[in-house]
Amino acid sequence: MRTVEVLFVIVILLSSFAIATQFAVLPSSSQAFGTDLGKLAQSTLETLDAQGVLSETVFSDDADAWGD
C-alpha cells in the first residue's frame, strides 16, 4: 500500500513540475545579463584600484593567495 502512495506522490510532483515549466516565462539572455560584463569588470577593477586593494594584493611579497 505504501508503494502505491509513494508512486502517487511522485506522479503528482512530476506533473506539477511539468505544468509549472509550461507556464514559466524565462527571460532572454539580454534581459538576464543586461549589463555589459566588460564594463562590470572594468568598474570592479577601478573600484579595487581606488581603494588600494588591487595594488596591495598584486605587489605584496608574501601573497599566499597566489600559491607557490
N, C-alpha and C positions, 0 to 999 in steps of 0.2 A: 504494500500500500504506500509506503514511503517513497518507493521508486517512482510511482505514478505522480505523486505530489511534486517530487523534485523535477521530473520531466515537464510537468505543467508549469512550474515556476520558470524553468529555463525557456520554454516556449513564450511565455509572457514577456520575459526580459528581452529576448531576441526580437520579438515583434515590436515591442515599444522602442527599441533602439532603431529598428528599420523605419518605423513611422517617423521618429524624430529626425532621422537623417534625410528623409524625403522633404520635410518642411524647413529644414535648416538652410539659411541663406548665408553662404560663406562669402567673405569679402574678396575682391580681386587682389592680385598681388600688389598693384599700385596703391590700393587703399590700405592694405595691411602694412606695407612698408612705404608710407607716404614721404618720409624724409629721405633725402639722398644720403646713402651710407658714407660716401666720401666726405660730404660736408659734416656729418656727425663725427667721423673720425678726426677730421681736421680741427673741429671745435673742441673735441676732447683733448687732443694734443696741446692746443693753445691754452686751455684751462689748466692742464697739468704743468705746462711751462710757466704760466703766470704765477702759479702757486709755488714754484721752485721744486716741485716733487720730481719732475721729469729729469732735470739735470742732476739732481741729487742721486737718483736711482741709477742713471746711466754712468755717471762718472765716479761713483764711490768705489774704493779699492776692495772693500770687504763685502761686496754684494753676494751674499749666499744664495740669493734667488736665482742667479744665473747658473749655478752648478759648477762643478769642477771637472 
